[in-house]
Amino acid sequence: QVQLAESGGGLVQAGGSLRLSCAASGRTFSSNSMGWFRQTPGKEREFVAGISPSGGRIYFADSAKGRFSISRDNAKNTVYLDMNRLTSEDTAVYYCGADRVPYRMGSVRITEYDYWGQGTQVTVSS
């Protein structure tokens, strides 16, 4: 069974940092771009950051530029999201997904991703 499992969320004060992890099992995603999205109640899931299969290309939503970084370890089948200078607006459930199309890069739409995990809650207190 193919699964993605996010972890690393928690409660952090504004200005703090967190590292989220997304571990894949059941198959390798070394040929797929991976993405992080987030969702708050009543709102659509929104793109945060993406990374190409090799890790050579990364891309971010404007809200994440300059504060977040994304990386991957294909040997561990894991993708990371490092979040710095967090604000209350970053409070959300964070999800990772795998691009449906192998070797495609730059996808930012939910419909372009698959294999969503259960999400990990990030709460930033002000």
Summary of the structure (lengths in Angstrom):
residues: 126
radius of gyration: 13.4
end to end distance: 39.7
largest distance: 40.1
contacts: 397
relative contact order: 0.31
helix: 5%
strand: 48%
